[in-house]
């Protein structure tokens, strides 16, 4: 529950930045969606090849799930760095 509240506070704190999402057209939205899906599929094929080099057999669903989770966590932590307080 605390992470949900934390996200809500982040949204409230950076509300002006989220308002820029209104300016995205439907075409831009679908292009961004296609790029994200293509990157997940590309990462999945790389993960499957890497796992295959260690004789690990993964199903297509497992590889896509692993790729999705990896991409989501990479995005989460990269944005966390952006929103963290600066030391300097």
C-alpha angles and dihedrals in degrees: 000000000000092000089055091053090045090054090048091053090048089051092050092046094050098033093129091058092050091053089070087073088075089068094062112105124220091254091053090048092054092046091052090046091050092049092050092049091046091051091050091050091046091050089048092055091048091049091049091051091047093049090046090057087062092046092251112145114208128183118236092251091052092050093048091047092049091048092049093049092046092050092046094050092046089053092046095052095042090053091044088060090050093052096041119104116266117247095204 
